[in-house]
């Protein structure tokens, strides 16, 4: 017999109090987890800079190399990026494609956000248990110099996974209606149950299952707004679980291998350097000088923007950071002179795409790490192609502004000279960084710490612009961006391993090497592939996933791998900043405060000239290899 209405009301009130109490506890745990991750990650960024900079000083200055610095830096690096992934998850800063979800109504968008949180929760839960088993396996393996057990590295990742589990659970439950949770859980249950019932068929169709999991499932997750890292991770885990007998410990093992290359430690180092450039005023000094030199000419501010992106880009870890350093200085004046908002977005996006190959770009470093191509050769090889792309943009600006009136007053020689002296320390920095790597003074991993030390000294003693209150946010932002980038590299490496084990690499090689037209056809298909994947997967994941598969084919076809890397990166950049899917295009809109519809037609001439530059770089190998050594 059901109780009286009063009893039912009391029971309902009790359940509501229990739910609210549980959510309050979970909210508190989430806040504590987030604060702990931020504090530890910020400290680790400082420690990593100190270790690498100390290693350079002892080796190059004191001629007394420290043999243990790389070991300690590599172990702490995995802790750093794992904790950074926690921060990125809490801030919703993991890379995702929101083109479709942003156009839905509030209720469908809320359902898909809940689904994305559930995917993160499921993936973390999948790897946590096997991760403990893998940690026990690594206990007996120690590093050569410090004799640190390999389990210490894995412990950092598992600790971060525990914090991410709290965060993902809170994101999934916070503010959810029971109906929303029921719909999402039912949909997930149907998918999981369907795969379980179809398991014999999935195993029988061999490589046909690759299409189901790595095309169908990944595409569905990405277009539903699931962060790319979890889209890759959950699809790979499902493929291994339903189609093979391989233990799931392979996921954490391959993630660990994909993220642990010491070259990748350059990522957080260059991110913190880029953020310090903005804080200390070095970026603004460069822009002011360029503005004084060409700002008064027809289209002068556009030339200044292209030049500023060429000089500044690559030092930061994010094209959004590069744009955010440049746009506030130039864009308001460009608007005052009558510039169309759509043209400003188009130029900002195109100049960012142009600068992808300018050293010391993180893309170059990551490509070198995942493909084995010399980073120094990539640094040298990226300069001329970016110059060709910049020249194409300059010619387009000159054509578009040929009927404009001269704007602004010409800066006198006295003012220009003063601005040059002010900007001189900033002009020295990119030269210093490139010289240190190309001359072998430092590795690509270490060189950013030279830049960090130089920038801090210049900011404190010369520009006297160093806001200590911004230092902690800079350190946590460095960790979050690094974690978001490198966790994708981990899950993409796992997916690439699964594709290789399934024989996809051999099939792809056979197909590509038998194409009519040989090298020309392969380069054309590669350009198209990286433009599309750069748009959908935000560039870097596509490079990490397909780079190890396609670069060996390029070598078989006698294509210089430096040229192929530069071509792939330029194509990726064009896709990243092209509408309708390229997330870089929408970042440019946000930074210039323009609507996408104002720019979507204006951007195509700019992307067109970049395609011309891409064709030139693909057909003239010397542009990529002439300076490489």
VENRAZI-V279975 format. One record per residue. PHI is phi as a letter, one per 30 degrees, with the letter a starting at -180 (999 if undefined). NEAR is the number of other ideal C-beta (glycine too) atoms within 12 Angstrom. Layout:
phi->{PHI & PHI}
near->{NEAR & NEAR}
This chain:
phi->{999 & d & d & d & e & d & d & d & d & d & d & d & d & d & d & d & d & d & d & d & d & d & d & d & d & d & d & d & d & d & d & d & d & d & d & d & d & d & d & d & d & d & d & d & d & d & d & d & e & d & d & d & d & d & d & d & d & d & d & c & d & c & h & b & e & c & d & c & d & d & d & d & d & d & d & d & d & d & d & d & d & d & d & d & d & d & d & d & d & d & d & h & c & d & d & a & c & c & e & d & d & d & c & c & d & e & d & d & d & d & d & d & d & d & d & d & d & d & d & d & d & d & d & d & d & d & d & d & d & e & d & d & d & d & d & d & d & d & d & d & c & b & d & d & c & c & h & d & d & d & d & d & d & d & e & d & d & d & d & d & d & d & d & d & d & d & d & d & d & d & d & d & c & d & i & d & d & e & d & e & d & d & d & d & d & d & d & d & d & d & d & d & d & d & d & d & d & c & e & d & d & d & d & d & d & h & d & d & d & d & d & d & d & c & c & d & d & d & d & e & d & d & d & d & j & d & e & e & e & d & d & d & d & d & d & d & d & d & d & d & d & c & c & b & c & d & d & d & d & d & d & d & d & d & e & d & d & d & c & c & d & d & d & d & d & d & e & d & d & d & d & d & d & d & d & d & e & d & d & d & i & d & d & d & d & d & d & d & d & d & d & d & d & b & d & d & d & d & i & d & d & d & d & d & d & d & d & d & d & d & d & d & d & j & d & d & d & b & d & d & d & e & d & d & d & c & e & d & d & c & d & e & d & d & d & d & d & j & d & d & e & d & d & d & d & d & d & d & d & d & d & d & d & e & c & d & c & d & d & c & d & d & d & d & d & d & d & d & d & d & c & i & d & e & d & d & d & d & e & d & d & d & d & d & e & d & d & d & d & d & d & d & d & d & d & d & d & d & d & d & c & d & c & d & d & d & b & i & d & d & d & d & d & d & d & d & d & d & d & d & d & d & d & e & d & d & d & d & e & d & d & d & d & d & d & d & d & d & c & i & d & b & d & d & d & d & d & d & d & d & d & d & d & d & d & d & d & d & d & d & c & c & d & h & b & b & c & d & d & d & d & d & e & d & d & d & d & e & d & d & d & d & d & d & d & d & d & d & e & d & d & d & d & d & d & d & d & d & d & d & d & d & i & d & d & d & d & d & d & d & d & d & d & c & d & d & j & h & d & d & d & d & d & d & d & d & e & d & d & d & d & d & d & d & d & d & c & i & i & e & e & d & d & d & d & c & e & d & d & c & d & d & d & e & d & d & d & i & c & d & d & d & d & d & d & d & d & d & d & d & d & d & d & d & d & d & c & c & d & c & c & d & d & d & d & d & d & d & d & d & d & c & h & c & d & e & d & d & c & d & d & d & d & d & d & d & d & d & d & d & d & d & d & d & d & d & d & d & c & c & e & e & e & c & c & d & c & d & b}
near->{5 & 8 & 11 & 10 & 10 & 11 & 13 & 14 & 13 & 14 & 16 & 15 & 14 & 14 & 15 & 15 & 14 & 14 & 21 & 17 & 14 & 18 & 22 & 17 & 18 & 25 & 23 & 16 & 24 & 29 & 19 & 20 & 32 & 31 & 22 & 25 & 40 & 33 & 22 & 30 & 46 & 31 & 23 & 38 & 49 & 29 & 27 & 45 & 42 & 23 & 32 & 42 & 32 & 26 & 33 & 36 & 23 & 19 & 22 & 22 & 15 & 12 & 10 & 14 & 17 & 25 & 15 & 20 & 35 & 32 & 27 & 30 & 43 & 35 & 38 & 36 & 43 & 47 & 40 & 50 & 48 & 46 & 47 & 50 & 49 & 46 & 42 & 41 & 44 & 39 & 24 & 21 & 26 & 44 & 43 & 39 & 39 & 30 & 25 & 21 & 26 & 23 & 17 & 18 & 11 & 13 & 14 & 20 & 20 & 26 & 30 & 33 & 31 & 37 & 37 & 39 & 41 & 37 & 45 & 44 & 33 & 33 & 44 & 42 & 25 & 33 & 46 & 30 & 21 & 33 & 38 & 23 & 22 & 32 & 30 & 20 & 21 & 31 & 18 & 11 & 19 & 17 & 23 & 13 & 17 & 20 & 15 & 26 & 20 & 30 & 28 & 26 & 39 & 38 & 27 & 38 & 45 & 33 & 30 & 46 & 41 & 27 & 40 & 43 & 32 & 33 & 39 & 38 & 30 & 31 & 36 & 34 & 30 & 26 & 19 & 25 & 16 & 15 & 14 & 27 & 25 & 15 & 22 & 32 & 25 & 18 & 22 & 29 & 17 & 14 & 29 & 24 & 15 & 18 & 28 & 16 & 13 & 21 & 22 & 13 & 17 & 28 & 21 & 13 & 18 & 17 & 25 & 20 & 33 & 32 & 21 & 28 & 38 & 36 & 22 & 22 & 34 & 41 & 24 & 26 & 40 & 41 & 27 & 36 & 36 & 41 & 44 & 46 & 50 & 47 & 45 & 49 & 48 & 45 & 44 & 45 & 43 & 41 & 40 & 37 & 30 & 32 & 32 & 23 & 11 & 22 & 21 & 33 & 27 & 32 & 41 & 46 & 31 & 37 & 46 & 42 & 29 & 39 & 46 & 37 & 34 & 31 & 39 & 44 & 46 & 50 & 47 & 52 & 50 & 50 & 48 & 50 & 46 & 46 & 44 & 46 & 47 & 41 & 34 & 38 & 28 & 44 & 45 & 30 & 37 & 41 & 41 & 29 & 33 & 37 & 37 & 32 & 28 & 31 & 35 & 26 & 28 & 22 & 34 & 34 & 42 & 44 & 34 & 39 & 52 & 43 & 37 & 48 & 48 & 38 & 38 & 46 & 46 & 45 & 50 & 46 & 42 & 43 & 46 & 37 & 35 & 45 & 42 & 30 & 39 & 46 & 42 & 22 & 30 & 42 & 35 & 19 & 25 & 36 & 21 & 14 & 26 & 17 & 33 & 25 & 29 & 29 & 36 & 40 & 42 & 43 & 50 & 51 & 50 & 48 & 48 & 56 & 53 & 50 & 49 & 51 & 50 & 46 & 46 & 51 & 52 & 50 & 53 & 51 & 49 & 47 & 49 & 41 & 38 & 39 & 37 & 20 & 40 & 28 & 41 & 31 & 32 & 48 & 43 & 34 & 43 & 49 & 34 & 31 & 51 & 44 & 28 & 35 & 48 & 39 & 25 & 34 & 40 & 33 & 25 & 35 & 36 & 22 & 18 & 24 & 28 & 13 & 10 & 24 & 14 & 17 & 24 & 25 & 13 & 17 & 24 & 13 & 12 & 11 & 20 & 22 & 16 & 17 & 26 & 22 & 18 & 25 & 34 & 20 & 32 & 40 & 26 & 24 & 40 & 41 & 22 & 30 & 40 & 34 & 22 & 31 & 37 & 28 & 18 & 18 & 21 & 33 & 37 & 44 & 39 & 41 & 42 & 51 & 39 & 40 & 47 & 43 & 30 & 31 & 43 & 32 & 22 & 32 & 35 & 21 & 14 & 24 & 27 & 12 & 26 & 24 & 19 & 15 & 9 & 19 & 25 & 23 & 24 & 39 & 36 & 39 & 37 & 46 & 51 & 42 & 42 & 49 & 51 & 42 & 44 & 52 & 53 & 46 & 48 & 45 & 50 & 46 & 43 & 44 & 46 & 37 & 31 & 38 & 35 & 23 & 22 & 30 & 17 & 31 & 27 & 18 & 19 & 31 & 24 & 14 & 18 & 32 & 25 & 16 & 21 & 13 & 14 & 19 & 27 & 17 & 21 & 33 & 37 & 24 & 30 & 41 & 35 & 24 & 30 & 42 & 34 & 23 & 37 & 43 & 34 & 34 & 40 & 44 & 48 & 49 & 49 & 43 & 49 & 47 & 47 & 41 & 40 & 36 & 35 & 42 & 35 & 24 & 36 & 35 & 24 & 21 & 27 & 16 & 33 & 30 & 33 & 42 & 42 & 42 & 49 & 56 & 51 & 56 & 52 & 54 & 46 & 48 & 53 & 46 & 41 & 47 & 48 & 38 & 32 & 24 & 31 & 39 & 38 & 44 & 47 & 36 & 32 & 47 & 34 & 23 & 34 & 38 & 19 & 32 & 20 & 30 & 17 & 23 & 40 & 26 & 19 & 33 & 41 & 24 & 24 & 45 & 42 & 23 & 34 & 48 & 31 & 24 & 41 & 43 & 26 & 27 & 44 & 37 & 22 & 21 & 26 & 19 & 33 & 41 & 29 & 23 & 26 & 31 & 16}
